[in-house]
Amino acid sequence: MDNHIINLTDTNFETIVLNNNKPVLVDFWAEWCGPCQMFAPILQEISQQYKETLIVSKINIDIFPNIASQYSVQSIPTLLLFKKKKVVYTHVGMSSKMEVIKNINKYLNIK
């Protein structure tokens, strides 16, 4: 399975997330976070399923805490869906694939 998940940094965040024509799903995570590790395979499946319409990315809050602070991420995992430079969807905590897909579809106008 190809990895379609982009690893974000302080230097590429603006280019990939804010200056992108496609919507971007960002997973804020850390290596020590058990729920983050459990969510990783779900994120991989979502990246495969939406590879034509959505950019899926992740950012390690321990390595890049400034981005987490900028978006008021205080608990992980946190998912933010960016569309046209704005956060249109936020989910904090573990989630099922179905719940995430339902919300992605809503904001991507997919029935």
Rosetta blueprint (number, residue, H / E / L):
1 M L
2 D L
3 N L
4 H L
5 I E
6 I E
7 N E
8 L L
9 T L
10 D L
11 T L
12 N L
13 F H
14 E H
15 T H
16 I H
17 V H
18 L H
19 N L
20 N L
21 N L
22 K L
23 P L
24 V E
25 L E
26 V E
27 D E
28 F E
29 W E
30 A L
31 E L
32 W L
33 C L
34 G H
35 P H
36 C H
37 Q H
38 M H
39 F H
40 A H
41 P H
42 I H
43 L H
44 Q H
45 E H
46 I H
47 S H
48 Q H
49 Q H
50 Y L
51 K L
52 E L
53 T L
54 L L
55 I E
56 V E
57 S E
58 K E
59 I E
60 N E
61 I L
62 D L
63 I L
64 F L
65 P H
66 N H
67 I H
68 A H
69 S H
70 Q H
71 Y L
72 S L
73 V L
74 Q L
75 S L
76 I L
77 P L
78 T E
79 L E
80 L E
81 L E
82 F E
83 K E
84 K L
85 K L
86 K E
87 V E
88 V E
89 Y E
90 T E
91 H E
92 V E
93 G L
94 M L
95 S L
96 S L
97 K H
98 M H
99 E H
100 V H
101 I H
102 K H
103 N H
104 I H
105 N H
106 K H
107 Y H
108 L H
109 N L
110 I L
111 K L
